[in-house]
Amino acid sequence: MVNDLSVSPFVLLKLSMIWHGVVLTERALDRLQAPDYCFGKWEPFGLTNGSHVKKVLPGAILLRDATFVHINYGEPFTDPFTADFDPETGCFLLMEKDHVIDEIDFVPRPSFYGKVTSKGTPMETVALARAQKLILSAFQKCLFWKNGEQCHYCAFFSQTKTAEVDEEDIFETVQEALKEPGRYSQIYLSGGSDFRGDYPFEEEIQRYIRIFRSISTLFQGRFHSQLMAPAYKKEDVKKIYEETGITSYCPNIEIMDKTLFQRLCPGKEKWIGYDTWIRRTLDAVDVFGEGNVYTQIVAGAELARPYGFQSIDDALRSNFKGCEFFAKNGVICLSTIWRPHRYAKLGFQPMPPLDYYIRLTKGFHEIRKSYGLVAVDDNYKLCGNHPDSDLERLDFSCKTDCRQKTCRKL
């Protein structure tokens, strides 16, 4: 593992675990079949893990400081860590060969798993638990795949045959999930891209509005929630905000460089376009307010062969420039880590070196911090997929005057 004293050791460990991968011993797998840990057999976003393991795979790994580490178990790794279980202490251990790195834990099984809706739908096919975020999939298919226009790094919905999720099933699943005290502090809604309608994405937009309206009846006023969706027209974003109780919106650019975006995201380019995507993202700030609009990059895909940058420094310059542009305009730009997947067009190929992710993580965090932006909707307690927002736990000050209502610092 790389040592960098300017970065939290837990963030370094998280980056290392995602980069190297983690495999589970039989003892660990056996323990994870127990009711307190056993997750579902289905994945609401249709991501096939490629594993030949017949046992149910667990949720994310938790480090001692509650850092959330999402591992796509079962994929082939070249030099992975090992997660083992010690029956004498009752603890899970993270191992590097024969060396114990630290004690770890796994996200406990959500209480709604194993239950079904009034229509007989397993609730675990509707929602996924991530840290303190309840993730819902409204449309379990991406229509970009139909004509081979899917994002080249994406393996979501590559194996699913169903499409629209029943709205009553979603409502009942959320209602049941909320019965578990203190488990969730945010509701997140997304799904595969659906460009159908009298104008692009009309049906998708109406679907999201109906679902959020229904969920809103479980709360009084606005509730901590996020919509991850394409970059819609400003009038549609305003309609979503006014007719639902959501608090943040996340149109993910995913590839910062324009030329690479056009090559790697053909569906997004065809139906919206790079320049329009950015303009609409900034327009959304007028609706949701500064610090309530998010975007992210799939870090590392911009270096993938055959189209990617030829050097790490070029990739970093591109991403830092984009992150600062968004920050100047009140948009929080985060990074998530690209893991090559056999069902994606890019397939399996070497990831950028770990040092790249460390430099990117530090740089994104420093840029947002300099503009007083805090990722309260995608921090370690909620999503846990963004190592740069994990670093915000070390911050004690921000540029914005905390006496002002615009300050988002917790």
Secondary structure, 3 states (H helix, E strand, C coil): CCCCCCCCHHHHHHHHHHHHCEEECHHHHHHCCCCCCCCCCCCCCCCCCCCCCCCCCCCCEECCCCCEECCCCCCCCCCCEEEEEECCCCEEEEEECCEEEEEEEECCCCCCCCCECCCCCEHHHCEEEECCEEEEECECCCHHHHHCCCCCCCCCCCCCCCCECCHHHHHHHHHHHCCCCCCCCEEEEECCCCCCCCCCCHHHHHHHHHHHHHHHCCCCCCCCEEEECCCCCHHHHHHHHHHCCCCEEECCCECCCHHHHHHHCHHHHHHCCHHHHHHHHHHHHHHHCCCCEEEEEEECHHHCCCCCCCCHHHHHHHHHHHHHHHHHCCEEEEEEECCCCCCCCCCCCCCCCHHHHHHHHHHHHHHHHHCCCCCCCCCCCCCCCCHHHHHHHHCCCCCCCCCCCCCCCC
